[in-house]
C-alpha cells in the first residue's frame, strides 16, 4: 500500500466514526436552511454543481432540488 492509499484510509476510518452522529444533527440536515443556502448560490436549472467534501450530501441534495445537476464527492 502506498502513502496516498494509507492516508485516504485513515481519513475514511476517522470520519466513518463520526458520520452517523453528524448525519443526525439538525443543523446538518434541516432542509429549509439548506434550501436557503442553495438559493444564495443562485444555482438553478441547467447549472452543474460539484460539491467537494459533501459529507452525507445534504447540501448536494438541496442544490439538486433547484433543478441543477449536483454531484457530491467525499472521500468517506
C-alpha positions in Angstrom: 0.0 0.0 0.0 1.4 3.4 -0.9 1.3 6.5 1.4 -1.6 8.1 -0.5 -3.8 5.0 0.0 -2.9 4.7 3.6 -3.7 8.4 4.2 -7.1 8.1 2.5 -7.8 5.0 4.6 -7.0 6.9 7.8 -9.3 9.7 6.8 -12.1 7.3 6.0 -11.7 5.5 9.3 -11.8 8.7 11.3 -14.8 10.2 9.5 -16.7 6.9 9.4 -16.7 7.1 13.2 -18.3 10.5 13.1 -20.6 10.2 10.1 -23.7 8.7 11.8 -23.7 11.3 14.6 -23.1 14.2 12.1 -26.0 13.0 9.9 -28.3 13.1 12.9 -27.5 16.8 13.7 -30.5 19.1 12.9 -28.3 21.9 11.5 -26.7 19.4 9.1 -29.9 18.1 7.6 -32.5 20.7 8.2 -33.9 21.1 4.6 -35.3 24.7 4.9 -31.9 26.0 6.0 -30.1 24.1 3.3 -32.6 25.4 0.7 -31.8 28.9 1.9 -28.1 28.3 1.4 -28.8 26.8 -2.1 -30.8 29.9 -3.0 -27.9 32.1 -2.0 -25.7 30.3 -4.6 -28.1 31.3 -7.4 -27.8 27.8 -8.8 -30.7 26.6 -10.9 -32.0 24.6 -13.7 -29.3 23.8 -16.3 -26.4 24.5 -13.9 -23.9 21.9 -12.9 -22.5 21.8 -9.3 -19.7 19.8 -7.8 -19.9 19.7 -4.0 -16.5 18.6 -2.8 -16.2 17.2 0.8 -20.0 17.0 0.9 -20.3 14.5 3.8 -23.7 12.8 3.7 -24.7 15.1 0.8 -27.5 17.2 2.4 -26.4 20.4 0.6 -25.8 18.5 -2.6 -29.5 17.3 -2.4 -30.7 20.8 -1.7 -28.8 22.1 -4.8 -30.2 19.3 -6.9 -33.7 20.4 -5.8 -33.1 23.8 -7.6 -33.0 21.9 -10.9 -29.2 21.9 -11.1 -27.2 18.7 -11.8 -25.5 18.3 -8.5 -22.7 15.8 -7.8 -21.4 15.2 -4.3 -17.9 13.9 -3.7 -16.5 12.8 -0.4 -13.5 10.6 0.5 -15.6 8.8 3.1 
